[in-house]
């Protein structure tokens, strides 16, 4: 399940379950098609229960692609476990992480 809501120059991405290589690859493909005329992507982790190392790699790849095009990527609604993982690995210094979607959109 991958849903992208278009709010003009901002796109909100919803997905669920495990964020892995396949999800990351699909996400990069879809974003590649719509990233022009977009200034911000918000990826909601609300329904993501787990992210594996391949998913992290794809997320880092996506961040790099967007940043090189001057596009921001905000993450929101991380579960406590995923938030701890990002903190422990230092990924919280790489990504802009927000507690909820409203904050990520500001």
C-alpha distances in whole Angstrom, upper triangle without the diagonal:
4,7,10,13,16,19,22,23,20,16,14,10,8,5,6,9,10,11,13,14,11,9,12,13,10,10,14,14,13,15,18,18,18,20,23,24,22,24,21,17,16,13,13,13,13,10,11,13,14,15,17,20,18,15,18,20,17,17,20,20,18,21,23,22,22,25,27,26,27,24,23,20,20,18,18,17,17,18,22,21,19,22,25,23,23,26,28,27,28,24,25,28,26,23,23,22,22,22,20,19,22,24,21,22,26
4,7,10,13,16,18,19,16,13,11,7,6,5,8,10,12,11,13,14,11,8,10,11,8,8,11,12,9,11,14,14,14,16,19,21,18,20,17,14,13,11,11,12,13,11,11,14,15,15,17,19,17,14,17,18,15,15,18,18,15,18,21,19,18,22,24,23,23,20,19,16,17,15,16,16,17,18,22,22,19,21,24,23,22,25,27,26,26,23,23,26,23,20,21,20,20,21,19,17,20,22,19,19,23
4,7,10,13,15,16,14,10,8,6,5,6,10,13,15,14,16,17,15,12,13,14,11,10,13,13,10,11,15,14,13,15,18,19,16,18,16,12,12,10,10,12,13,12,13,17,18,18,20,22,20,17,19,21,17,16,20,20,16,18,21,20,18,22,24,22,23,19,18,16,16,15,15,16,17,19,23,23,21,22,26,25,23,27,29,28,28,24,24,26,24,21,21,20,19,20,17,15,18,20,17,17,21
4,6,10,12,13,10,6,6,4,6,9,12,16,17,15,18,18,16,13,14,15,12,9,12,12,9,9,13,12,10,12,14,15,12,14,12,9,10,9,10,13,14,14,15,19,20,19,22,23,21,18,20,21,17,16,19,19,15,17,20,18,16,19,21,19,20,16,16,14,14,14,15,16,18,20,24,24,21,22,26,25,23,26,29,28,27,23,23,25,23,19,19,19,18,19,17,14,16,18,15,14,18
4,6,9,11,9,6,5,6,8,11,15,18,20,19,21,22,20,17,17,18,16,13,15,16,12,12,15,14,11,13,15,14,12,14,12,10,10,11,11,14,15,15,17,21,22,22,25,26,25,21,22,24,21,19,22,21,18,19,22,20,17,20,23,20,20,16,16,14,14,15,15,16,19,21,25,26,23,24,27,27,25,28,31,30,29,25,25,26,24,21,20,19,18,19,16,12,14,17,14,13,16
4,6,8,6,5,7,9,12,15,18,22,23,21,24,24,22,19,19,20,17,15,16,16,13,11,14,13,10,11,12,11,9,12,11,10,11,12,14,17,18,19,20,24,25,25,27,28,27,23,24,25,22,20,22,22,18,19,22,19,17,19,21,19,18,15,15,15,15,16,17,19,21,24,28,29,26,26,30,29,27,30,32,31,30,26,26,27,25,21,20,20,19,21,18,14,15,17,15,13,16
4,6,5,6,8,11,13,17,20,24,25,23,26,27,25,22,22,23,20,17,19,19,16,14,17,16,12,13,14,11,9,11,10,10,11,13,14,18,19,20,22,25,27,26,29,30,29,25,26,27,24,22,24,24,20,20,22,21,17,20,22,19,18,15,14,15,15,16,16,19,21,25,28,29,26,26,30,30,27,29,33,32,30,27,26,27,25,21,19,20,18,20,17,13,13,15,13,10,13
4,5,7,10,13,16,20,23,27,28,26,28,28,27,24,23,23,21,18,19,19,16,14,16,15,11,11,11,8,7,9,10,11,13,16,17,21,22,23,25,28,29,28,31,32,30,27,27,28,25,23,24,24,20,20,22,20,17,19,21,17,16,14,14,15,16,18,19,22,24,28,31,32,29,28,32,32,29,31,34,33,31,28,27,28,25,22,20,21,21,22,20,16,16,17,15,12,14
4,7,10,13,17,20,23,27,27,25,27,27,26,23,22,22,21,18,17,18,15,13,14,14,10,9,9,6,4,5,7,9,11,14,17,20,22,24,24,28,29,27,30,30,29,25,25,26,23,21,22,21,18,17,19,17,14,15,17,14,13,10,11,12,14,17,18,21,23,27,30,31,28,27,30,30,27,29,32,31,29,25,24,25,22,20,18,19,19,21,19,16,16,16,14,11,13
4,7,10,13,17,20,23,24,22,24,24,24,20,19,20,19,15,16,17,14,12,14,14,11,10,11,9,6,6,5,6,8,11,13,17,18,20,21,24,25,24,27,27,26,23,22,23,21,18,20,20,16,15,18,16,13,15,17,15,13,10,10,10,11,13,14,17,19,23,26,27,24,23,27,27,24,26,29,28,26,23,22,22,20,17,15,16,16,18,15,12,12,13,11,8,11
4,6,10,13,17,20,21,18,21,21,20,17,16,17,16,12,13,14,11,9,12,12,9,9,11,10,7,9,6,5,6,9,11,14,16,17,18,22,22,21,24,25,23,20,20,21,18,16,18,18,14,14,17,16,13,15,18,15,15,11,11,10,10,12,13,16,18,21,24,25,22,22,26,25,23,25,28,27,26,22,21,22,20,17,15,16,16,18,15,11,13,14,11,10,13
4,7,10,14,17,18,16,19,20,19,15,15,17,15,12,14,15,12,11,14,15,12,12,15,14,11,12,9,6,5,6,7,11,12,13,14,18,19,19,22,23,22,18,19,20,18,15,18,18,15,15,18,17,14,17,20,18,17,13,12,10,9,10,10,12,15,18,21,22,19,19,23,23,20,23,26,25,24,20,20,21,19,16,14,14,13,15,12,9,11,13,10,9,13
4,7,10,14,15,13,15,16,15,12,12,14,12,9,11,13,10,10,13,14,12,12,16,16,13,14,11,7,6,5,6,9,10,11,12,15,16,16,19,20,19,15,16,18,15,13,16,16,13,14,17,16,14,17,20,18,18,14,13,10,10,10,10,12,13,16,20,20,17,18,22,21,19,22,25,23,23,19,19,21,19,15,15,14,14,15,13,10,13,15,12,12,16
4,7,11,12,11,14,16,15,11,12,15,12,10,13,15,12,12,16,17,15,16,19,20,17,17,14,11,9,6,5,7,8,8,9,13,14,14,17,20,19,15,16,19,16,14,17,18,15,16,20,19,17,20,23,22,22,18,16,13,12,11,10,11,12,14,18,19,16,17,21,20,19,22,24,24,24,20,20,22,20,17,17,15,15,15,13,11,14,16,13,14,18
4,7,9,8,11,13,12,8,10,13,11,9,13,14,13,13,17,18,17,18,21,22,19,20,17,13,11,8,7,7,8,6,7,10,11,12,15,17,16,13,15,17,14,13,17,17,15,17,20,20,19,21,24,23,24,20,18,15,14,12,12,12,12,14,17,17,15,17,20,19,18,22,23,23,23,20,20,23,21,18,18,17,17,17,15,14,17,19,16,17,21
4,6,7,11,14,12,9,12,15,13,12,16,17,16,17,20,21,21,21,25,26,23,24,20,17,14,11,9,7,8,4,4,7,9,10,13,16,16,13,15,17,16,15,18,19,18,19,22,22,22,24,27,26,27,23,21,18,17,14,13,12,12,12,16,15,13,16,19,18,18,21,23,22,23,20,20,24,22,19,20,18,18,17,16,15,19,20,18,20,23
4,7,9,13,12,10,12,15,14,14,17,19,18,19,22,23,23,24,28,29,26,27,23,20,17,14,12,9,10,6,5,5,7,9,11,15,14,12,14,17,16,15,19,20,19,21,24,24,24,26,28,29,29,26,24,20,19,16,15,14,13,12,15,14,13,16,18,17,17,21,22,21,23,20,21,24,23,20,21,19,20,19,18,18,22,23,21,23,26
4,6,10,10,8,10,13,13,13,16,18,18,19,21,23,23,24,27,29,26,26,23,20,18,14,13,10,12,9,6,6,5,6,8,11,11,8,11,14,13,13,16,17,17,19,21,22,22,24,27,27,28,25,23,19,19,15,16,15,13,12,15,13,11,15,16,14,15,19,19,19,21,18,19,22,21,19,20,19,20,20,19,20,23,24,22,24,27
4,7,8,6,7,10,11,10,13,15,15,16,18,20,21,20,24,26,23,23,20,17,15,11,11,9,12,10,7,8,6,5,7,9,8,5,8,11,9,9,13,14,13,15,18,18,18,21,23,24,24,21,20,16,16,13,14,14,12,13,15,13,11,14,16,13,14,17,18,17,18,15,17,20,18,16,18,16,18,18,18,18,22,22,19,22,25
4,6,5,6,9,10,11,12,14,16,16,18,20,21,21,25,27,24,25,22,19,18,14,15,13,15,14,10,11,8,6,6,7,6,4,8,9,8,9,12,13,13,15,17,18,19,21,23,24,25,23,21,18,18,16,17,18,15,16,18,16,13,16,18,15,15,19,19,17,19,16,19,21,19,17,20,19,21,22,22,22,25,25,23,25,28
4,6,5,6,9,10,10,12,14,15,16,19,20,20,24,26,24,25,22,19,19,16,17,16,19,17,14,15,12,9,8,8,5,5,8,8,6,9,12,11,12,15,16,16,18,20,21,22,24,22,21,18,19,18,20,20,18,19,22,19,16,19,21,17,17,21,21,19,20,17,20,22,19,18,21,21,23,24,25,24,28,27,24,26,29
4,5,5,6,8,10,11,12,14,15,17,19,19,23,26,23,25,23,19,19,16,17,16,19,16,14,15,14,12,11,12,9,8,12,11,9,11,14,13,13,16,18,17,19,22,23,23,25,23,22,19,20,19,21,21,20,21,23,21,18,21,23,20,20,24,24,22,24,20,23,25,22,21,23,23,24,26,25,24,28,28,25,26,30
4,5,5,6,9,10,11,12,14,16,17,17,21,23,21,22,19,16,16,12,13,13,15,13,11,13,12,10,11,12,10,7,11,11,9,10,13,13,12,15,17,16,17,20,21,22,23,20,20,16,17,15,17,18,17,18,21,19,16,19,21,19,18,22,23,21,22,19,21,23,20,18,20,20,21,22,21,20,24,24,21,23,26
4,5,5,6,9,10,10,12,14,15,15,19,21,19,20,17,14,14,11,13,13,16,15,12,15,13,10,11,11,8,6,8,8,5,6,10,9,8,11,13,13,14,16,18,18,20,17,17,14,15,14,16,18,16,18,21,19,16,18,20,18,17,20,21,19,20,16,18,20,17,16,18,18,20,22,21,20,23,23,20,22,25
4,5,5,6,9,10,11,13,15,15,18,21,19,21,19,16,17,14,17,16,19,18,16,18,16,14,13,13,10,9,11,10,7,9,12,10,9,13,14,13,14,17,18,18,20,18,18,16,18,17,20,21,20,22,25,23,20,22,24,21,20,24,25,22,23,19,22,23,20,18,21,21,23,25,24,23,26,26,23,24,27
4,6,5,6,9,10,11,13,14,17,20,18,20,18,15,16,14,16,16,18,17,15,18,17,15,16,16,13,11,14,13,10,11,14,12,11,14,16,14,15,19,19,19,21,18,19,16,18,17,19,21,20,22,25,24,21,23,25,23,22,26,27,24,25,21,23,25,22,20,22,22,23,25,24,22,25,26,22,23,26
4,5,5,6,8,10,11,11,15,17,15,17,15,11,12,10,12,13,16,15,14,17,16,14,15,16,13,11,13,13,9,9,12,11,8,11,14,12,12,16,17,16,18,15,15,13,14,14,16,18,18,20,23,22,19,20,23,21,20,23,25,22,23,19,20,22,19,17,18,18,20,22,20,18,22,22,19,19,23
4,6,5,6,9,10,10,13,16,14,16,14,12,13,12,15,16,19,19,17,20,18,16,16,16,13,11,13,12,8,9,11,8,6,10,11,9,10,13,14,14,16,13,14,12,15,15,18,20,20,22,25,24,20,22,25,22,20,24,25,22,22,19,20,21,18,16,18,19,21,23,22,20,23,24,20,20,23
4,6,5,7,9,10,13,16,15,17,16,14,16,15,18,19,21,21,19,22,21,19,19,19,16,14,16,15,11,12,14,12,10,13,14,11,12,16,16,15,18,16,17,15,18,18,21,23,23,25,28,27,24,25,28,26,24,27,29,26,26,23,24,25,22,20,22,23,24,26,25,23,26,26,23,23,26
4,5,5,7,9,12,14,13,15,15,12,14,13,16,17,20,19,18,22,21,19,20,21,18,16,17,17,13,13,16,14,11,14,16,13,13,16,17,16,18,15,16,14,17,17,19,21,22,24,28,27,24,25,28,26,24,28,30,27,27,23,24,26,22,20,21,22,23,25,23,20,23,24,21,20,24
4,5,5,5,9,11,10,12,11,9,11,11,14,17,19,19,18,22,21,19,21,21,18,16,17,16,12,12,14,12,9,11,13,10,9,13,14,12,14,11,12,11,14,15,17,20,21,24,27,26,23,24,27,25,23,26,28,25,25,21,22,23,19,17,18,19,20,23,21,19,21,22,18,18,21
4,6,6,8,12,11,13,13,12,15,15,18,20,23,23,22,25,24,21,22,22,19,17,18,17,13,13,15,12,9,12,12,9,9,13,13,11,13,12,14,13,17,18,21,23,24,27,30,29,25,26,29,27,25,28,30,27,26,23,24,24,21,19,20,22,24,26,25,22,24,25,21,21,23
4,6,8,11,11,14,14,13,16,16,19,22,24,24,23,27,26,24,25,25,22,20,21,20,17,17,18,16,13,15,16,13,12,16,16,13,16,14,16,16,19,20,23,25,26,29,32,31,28,29,32,30,28,31,33,30,30,26,27,28,24,22,23,24,25,28,26,23,25,26,22,21,24
4,6,8,8,11,11,10,14,15,18,20,22,23,23,26,26,24,26,26,23,21,22,21,18,17,19,17,13,15,16,13,11,15,15,12,14,12,14,14,17,18,20,23,24,27,31,31,27,28,31,29,27,30,32,30,29,25,26,26,23,21,21,22,23,26,23,20,22,23,20,18,21
4,6,5,8,9,9,12,14,17,20,22,23,23,26,26,23,25,25,22,20,20,20,16,15,16,14,11,12,13,10,8,11,12,9,10,8,11,11,14,17,19,22,23,27,29,30,26,26,29,28,25,28,30,28,26,23,23,23,20,18,18,20,21,24,22,19,21,21,18,17,19
4,5,8,11,11,15,17,20,23,26,27,26,30,29,27,29,28,26,24,24,23,20,19,19,17,14,15,15,12,10,13,12,9,10,9,12,14,17,20,22,25,27,30,33,33,29,30,33,31,28,31,33,31,29,26,26,26,23,21,21,23,24,27,25,22,23,23,20,18,20
4,7,10,11,15,17,21,24,26,27,27,31,31,29,31,30,28,26,26,25,22,21,21,20,17,17,17,15,12,14,14,11,11,9,12,14,17,20,22,25,27,30,33,34,30,30,33,32,29,32,34,32,30,27,27,26,23,21,21,23,23,26,24,21,21,22,19,16,18
4,6,8,11,14,17,20,22,24,24,27,27,25,28,28,26,23,23,23,20,18,19,18,14,14,15,13,10,12,13,10,9,7,9,11,13,16,18,21,23,27,29,30,27,26,30,29,26,28,31,29,27,24,23,23,20,18,17,19,19,22,20,17,18,18,15,13,15
4,7,10,13,17,20,22,24,24,27,27,25,27,27,26,23,22,22,20,17,18,17,14,13,14,13,9,10,12,9,7,5,6,9,11,14,17,20,22,26,28,29,25,25,28,27,24,26,29,27,25,22,21,20,18,16,14,17,17,20,19,16,16,16,13,11,12
4,7,10,13,16,18,20,20,24,24,22,24,24,23,20,19,20,18,15,16,16,13,11,14,13,9,10,13,11,9,6,5,6,7,11,13,16,18,22,24,25,22,21,24,24,21,23,26,24,22,19,18,18,16,13,11,13,14,17,15,12,13,13,10,8,10
4,6,10,13,15,17,17,20,20,19,21,22,20,17,17,18,15,12,14,14,11,10,13,12,9,11,14,12,11,8,6,5,6,9,11,14,15,19,22,23,19,19,22,22,19,21,24,23,21,17,17,18,15,12,11,12,13,15,14,11,13,13,9,9,12
4,6,10,12,14,14,17,18,17,20,21,20,16,16,18,16,12,14,16,12,11,15,15,12,14,17,16,14,11,8,6,5,6,7,10,12,16,18,20,16,16,20,19,17,19,22,21,20,16,15,17,15,11,10,10,10,12,10,8,10,10,7,7,11
4,6,9,11,10,14,14,13,16,17,17,13,13,15,13,10,13,14,11,11,15,15,13,15,18,17,17,13,11,7,6,5,6,9,10,13,16,17,14,14,17,17,15,17,20,19,18,15,14,16,14,11,11,10,10,12,10,9,12,12,9,10,14
4,5,8,8,12,13,13,16,18,18,14,15,17,15,13,16,17,15,15,18,19,17,18,22,21,20,17,14,11,9,6,5,6,8,10,14,15,12,13,16,16,15,17,20,20,19,16,15,18,16,13,12,10,10,10,8,7,11,12,9,11,14
4,6,5,8,9,10,13,16,16,12,13,16,15,12,15,17,15,15,19,20,18,20,23,23,23,19,16,13,11,7,6,5,5,7,11,11,9,10,14,13,12,15,18,18,18,15,14,17,16,13,13,10,10,10,9,10,13,14,12,14,17
4,6,8,11,12,16,19,19,16,16,20,18,16,19,21,19,19,23,23,22,23,27,26,26,22,19,16,13,10,7,5,6,7,11,12,11,12,15,16,15,18,20,20,21,18,17,20,20,16,16,13,12,10,9,9,13,14,13,15,18
4,6,9,11,15,18,18,15,16,19,18,16,20,21,19,20,24,24,23,25,28,28,27,24,21,18,16,13,11,9,9,9,13,13,12,14,17,16,17,19,21,22,22,20,19,23,22,19,18,16,15,14,13,13,16,18,16,18,21
4,6,8,11,14,15,11,13,16,15,13,17,19,17,18,21,22,21,23,26,26,26,23,21,17,15,12,11,9,8,8,11,11,9,12,14,13,14,17,18,18,20,17,17,20,19,17,17,15,15,14,14,14,18,19,17,19,22
4,7,10,14,15,12,14,17,17,15,18,21,20,20,24,25,24,26,29,29,29,26,24,20,18,14,13,11,9,7,10,9,8,11,13,12,14,17,17,18,20,17,18,21,21,18,19,16,17,16,16,17,21,21,19,22,25
4,7,10,11,9,10,14,14,13,16,18,18,19,22,23,23,25,27,28,28,25,23,19,18,14,14,13,10,9,11,8,7,11,12,10,12,15,15,15,17,15,16,20,19,17,19,16,18,17,18,19,22,22,20,23,26
4,7,8,6,7,10,10,10,12,15,15,16,18,20,20,21,24,25,26,23,21,17,16,13,14,14,11,11,12,10,7,11,12,9,10,14,14,13,15,13,14,17,16,15,17,15,17,17,18,19,23,22,20,23,25
4,5,5,6,9,10,11,12,14,15,16,18,20,21,22,24,26,27,24,23,19,19,16,17,17,14,14,15,12,10,13,14,10,12,15,14,13,15,13,16,18,17,16,19,18,20,21,22,23,26,26,23,26,29
4,5,5,6,9,10,10,12,14,15,17,18,20,21,23,25,26,24,22,19,19,17,19,19,16,17,17,14,12,14,14,11,11,15,14,11,14,12,15,17,15,16,19,18,21,22,24,24,28,27,24,27,29
4,5,5,6,9,10,11,12,14,15,17,18,20,21,23,24,23,21,18,19,17,20,20,18,18,20,17,14,17,18,14,14,18,17,14,16,14,17,19,17,17,20,20,22,24,25,25,28,27,24,27,29
4,5,5,6,9,10,10,12,14,15,16,18,20,21,22,20,19,15,16,14,16,17,14,15,17,15,12,15,16,13,12,16,16,14,16,13,15,17,15,14,17,17,19,20,21,21,24,24,21,23,26
4,5,5,6,9,10,10,12,14,15,16,18,20,21,19,17,14,14,13,15,16,13,15,16,14,11,13,14,10,9,13,13,11,12,9,12,14,12,11,15,14,17,19,20,20,24,23,20,22,25
4,5,5,6,9,10,11,12,14,15,17,19,20,18,18,15,16,15,18,20,17,19,20,18,15,16,17,14,13,16,16,13,14,11,14,15,12,13,16,17,20,22,23,23,26,25,22,24,27
4,5,5,6,9,10,10,12,14,15,17,18,16,16,13,15,14,17,19,17,19,21,19,16,17,19,16,14,18,19,16,16,13,16,17,14,13,16,17,20,22,22,21,25,24,21,22,25
4,5,5,6,9,10,11,12,14,16,16,14,13,10,11,10,14,16,14,16,18,17,13,14,17,14,12,15,17,14,14,10,13,14,11,10,12,13,16,18,19,18,21,20,17,19,21
4,5,5,6,9,10,10,12,14,15,14,13,10,12,12,16,18,16,19,20,19,15,16,17,14,12,15,16,13,12,9,12,12,9,9,12,14,17,20,21,20,23,22,18,20,22
4,5,5,6,9,10,11,13,14,13,13,12,14,14,18,21,19,22,23,22,18,19,21,18,16,19,20,16,16,13,15,15,12,12,15,17,20,23,23,22,25,24,20,22,24
4,5,5,6,8,10,11,12,10,10,9,12,12,16,18,18,21,23,22,18,19,21,19,16,19,21,18,17,14,15,16,12,11,13,15,18,21,21,19,22,21,17,19,21
4,6,5,6,8,10,10,9,8,6,9,11,14,18,17,20,22,21,17,17,20,17,14,17,19,16,15,11,13,12,9,8,10,13,16,19,19,18,20,19,15,17,19
4,6,5,6,9,10,10,10,10,13,14,18,21,20,23,25,24,20,20,22,20,17,19,21,17,16,13,15,14,10,11,13,16,19,22,23,22,24,22,19,20,22
4,6,5,7,9,9,10,10,14,16,19,22,22,25,27,26,22,23,25,23,20,22,24,21,20,16,18,17,14,13,15,18,21,24,24,22,24,23,19,20,22
4,5,5,6,5,7,7,11,13,17,20,20,24,26,26,22,22,24,23,19,22,24,21,20,16,17,17,13,12,13,16,18,21,21,19,21,20,16,17,18
4,5,5,5,6,8,11,14,18,21,21,25,26,26,22,22,24,22,19,21,23,20,18,15,16,15,11,11,12,15,18,22,22,20,22,20,17,17,18
4,6,8,10,12,15,18,21,25,25,28,30,29,26,25,27,25,22,24,26,23,21,18,19,18,14,14,16,19,22,25,25,24,25,24,20,20,22
4,6,9,11,15,18,21,25,25,29,31,31,27,26,29,27,24,26,28,25,23,20,21,20,16,16,17,20,22,25,25,23,24,23,19,19,20
4,7,10,13,17,20,24,24,28,30,30,26,25,28,27,23,25,27,25,22,20,20,18,15,14,14,18,20,23,23,21,22,20,17,17,17
4,7,10,13,17,20,21,25,27,27,24,23,26,25,21,23,26,24,21,18,18,17,14,13,12,15,17,20,20,17,18,17,14,13,15
4,7,10,13,17,18,21,23,24,20,19,22,22,18,20,23,21,19,15,15,14,12,9,9,12,13,17,16,14,16,14,11,11,12
4,7,10,14,14,18,20,21,17,16,19,18,15,17,20,18,17,13,13,13,10,7,7,9,11,14,14,12,14,13,9,10,12
4,7,10,11,15,17,18,15,14,17,17,14,15,19,18,16,12,11,12,10,7,5,6,7,11,10,9,11,10,6,8,10
4,7,8,11,14,15,11,10,14,14,11,13,16,16,15,11,10,12,11,7,6,5,6,9,9,8,11,10,7,10,12
4,6,9,12,13,11,10,14,14,12,14,17,17,16,13,12,14,14,10,9,6,5,6,5,6,9,8,6,10,12
4,6,9,11,10,9,13,14,13,14,17,18,18,15,13,17,17,13,12,8,7,5,5,7,10,10,9,12,15
4,6,8,6,6,9,10,9,11,14,15,15,13,11,15,15,12,12,8,8,7,8,10,14,13,12,15,17
4,5,5,6,8,10,11,12,14,15,16,15,13,17,18,15,15,12,11,9,11,13,16,16,15,19,21
4,6,5,6,9,10,10,12,14,15,14,13,17,18,16,16,12,13,11,13,16,18,17,17,21,22
4,5,5,6,9,10,10,12,14,13,13,17,18,16,17,14,15,14,16,18,21,20,19,23,25
4,5,5,6,9,10,11,12,10,10,14,14,13,14,11,13,12,14,16,19,18,17,20,22
4,5,5,6,9,10,11,9,8,12,13,11,12,9,10,10,13,15,18,16,15,19,20
4,5,5,6,8,10,10,9,13,14,14,15,12,14,13,16,19,21,19,19,22,24
4,5,5,6,8,8,9,12,13,13,15,13,15,15,18,20,23,21,20,23,25
4,6,5,6,5,5,9,9,9,11,9,12,13,16,18,21,18,17,20,22
4,6,5,6,5,8,10,10,12,10,13,14,17,19,22,19,18,22,22
4,6,8,8,10,12,13,15,14,17,17,20,23,25,23,22,25,26
4,6,8,9,10,12,14,14,17,18,21,23,26,23,21,25,26
4,5,6,7,9,12,12,15,17,20,22,24,21,19,23,24
4,5,5,6,9,10,13,15,18,19,21,19,17,20,21
4,5,5,7,7,10,12,15,17,19,16,14,18,18
4,6,7,9,12,15,18,19,21,17,16,19,19
4,7,9,13,16,18,18,20,18,15,18,19
4,6,10,13,14,15,17,14,12,14,15
4,7,10,12,12,14,11,8,11,12
4,7,9,10,12,9,8,11,12
4,6,7,9,6,5,9,10
4,7,9,7,8,11,12
4,6,6,6,9,11
4,5,5,6,9
4,5,5,7
4,5,5
4,6
4
